[in-house]
Amino acid sequence: MMGEHDMPDHVQTILRGNYLPYAAEKKHIYLIGNLQRPVPYAYFPDRRVEMVLCFYKRGDDGELHWHPNVTEFEYIIEGCMRYYSVCEGAEKLLQAGDIICIPAGVCVRRRVSVCVRTLTVKVPSEDTKIICRCCSRICADRVEEESVK
C-alpha cells in the first residue's frame, strides 16, 4: 500500500465492480482514506482525505457523535435523511442533491426513514469518533448506556 506521499506518477482506477458487490452487506464503502481496518476491496490509501459511499436502509440511524479533528461533507445522491445537530437542537432534512458540512467538534446524529445513498468526504482521514456515552461534554442530549437487567 502507498502512503500519503508515495502517490504514483500515473492515473489509477478502481472500477465499480470491485466494490459495489459489497454494498448489499456493508453500509459504508471506503474508497479513499487512511483506513485502519482491512476491507475486502481495493481503495486508494491517503491520510489527507477520506471518501465513503454510504448505503443506508430505513432505521440505519446513527448515534450522537462528533469528530475532534475531522470535517465531514455529505452529499445526498438518492433518497433523503435527517441530521440532528446538538448545538442547534434541531434536525435538518436533506434530499437528493443537498450537501451538509459538519465541522470538527460538532455533535450530530443521522436519522434514516427511507433508503438513502450518500457520498461522504472527510478531511483529514482519521478514525477518531467520540460517541455520546464516552463524551466528557455536558449537554441536555446526553445518552448513557442502557443498564443490563
C-alpha positions in Angstrom: 0.0 0.0 0.0 1.1 3.5 -0.7 1.5 6.2 1.9 0.2 9.8 1.5 3.5 11.0 -0.1 4.0 7.8 -2.2 1.5 8.7 -4.9 2.1 7.1 -8.2 3.1 9.0 -11.3 0.2 7.6 -13.4 -3.5 7.6 -13.4 -5.1 4.7 -11.3 -8.7 3.5 -11.3 -10.9 1.3 -9.2 -13.8 0.0 -11.2 -17.2 -0.1 -9.5 -17.4 -3.9 -10.0 -14.6 -4.1 -7.4 -16.6 -2.5 -4.5 -20.3 -2.4 -5.4 -21.0 -6.1 -4.7 -20.2 -5.3 -1.0 -22.8 -2.6 -0.8 -25.5 -5.2 0.0 -23.8 -6.2 3.2 -21.9 -3.0 4.2 -23.4 0.4 5.0 -20.0 2.1 4.3 -17.7 1.5 1.3 -14.5 3.3 1.9 -12.9 4.3 -1.4 -10.1 6.6 -0.2 -8.5 7.1 3.2 -6.2 6.2 5.9 -8.0 3.0 6.7 -7.2 1.3 10.0 -9.2 -1.9 9.4 -9.0 -4.2 6.4 -11.6 -4.0 3.7 -12.2 -6.8 1.1 -12.0 -4.5 -1.9 -9.4 -2.1 -3.4 -9.2 1.5 -2.2 -6.8 4.5 -2.5 -4.7 5.0 0.7 -4.4 8.6 1.6 -4.1 10.4 5.0 -5.4 13.7 3.7 -8.9 12.8 2.8 -11.5 10.0 3.2 -14.2 9.3 0.7 -17.1 6.9 1.6 -20.1 5.7 -0.3 -22.9 5.1 2.2 -25.9 2.8 1.7 -28.5 3.3 4.4 -31.7 1.5 4.9 -34.7 2.6 6.9 -33.7 2.6 10.6 -29.9 2.9 10.0 -29.9 5.8 12.4 -26.6 6.8 13.8 -25.8 7.6 17.4 -24.8 11.0 18.7 -21.1 11.6 17.9 -18.5 14.1 16.9 -15.0 14.1 15.5 -12.3 16.2 17.2 -10.3 16.9 14.0 -12.4 15.9 11.1 -14.8 18.0 9.0 -17.4 15.9 7.1 -19.1 16.8 3.8 -22.0 14.6 2.9 -23.8 14.7 -0.5 -27.2 13.0 -0.8 -27.2 11.0 -4.1 -30.6 9.4 -3.7 -33.3 9.4 -1.1 -33.5 11.7 1.9 -32.3 11.7 5.5 -32.2 14.0 8.6 -29.3 15.2 10.7 -29.9 16.2 14.3 -27.4 18.9 15.5 -27.0 19.1 19.3 -25.7 22.7 19.2 -28.8 23.8 17.2 -31.2 21.5 19.0 -32.8 20.9 15.6 -33.0 18.5 12.7 -32.2 19.3 9.1 -33.9 17.4 6.2 -31.6 16.6 3.4 -32.8 15.4 0.0 -31.1 14.2 -3.2 -28.8 16.9 -4.4 -28.3 18.5 -1.0 -24.9 18.6 0.8 -24.2 19.1 4.5 -21.0 20.3 6.2 -20.4 19.1 9.7 -17.4 20.9 11.2 -14.9 19.2 13.5 -16.3 19.2 17.1 -20.0 19.4 16.1 -22.1 16.7 17.6 -24.7 15.1 15.3 -26.9 12.1 14.7 -28.3 10.9 11.4 -31.9 9.6 11.1 -32.9 7.4 8.2 -36.6 6.8 7.4 -36.2 5.7 3.7 -33.3 4.1 1.7 -30.7 6.7 1.0 -27.4 6.8 -0.8 -24.7 9.3 0.0 -21.1 10.3 -0.7 -19.2 11.4 2.3 -15.8 13.2 2.2 -13.9 13.6 5.5 -10.9 15.9 5.9 -8.5 14.6 7.2 -8.9 10.8 7.1 -8.9 10.0 10.8 -10.7 7.3 12.8 -11.3 9.3 15.9 -15.0 9.4 16.7 -16.4 10.4 20.1 -19.8 8.8 20.9 -22.2 10.2 23.4 -21.7 7.8 26.3 -17.9 8.2 26.1 -18.1 12.0 25.8 -16.9 14.3 28.6 -19.1 17.2 27.4 -22.2 18.1 29.4 -25.4 18.6 27.4 -29.1 18.1 27.5 -29.0 15.4 24.8 -26.7 13.0 26.8 -27.3 9.3 26.1 -26.0 6.9 28.6 -25.5 3.1 28.1 -28.6 1.1 29.0 -28.2 -0.8 32.2 -28.1 -4.6 32.0 -31.0 -6.2 33.7 
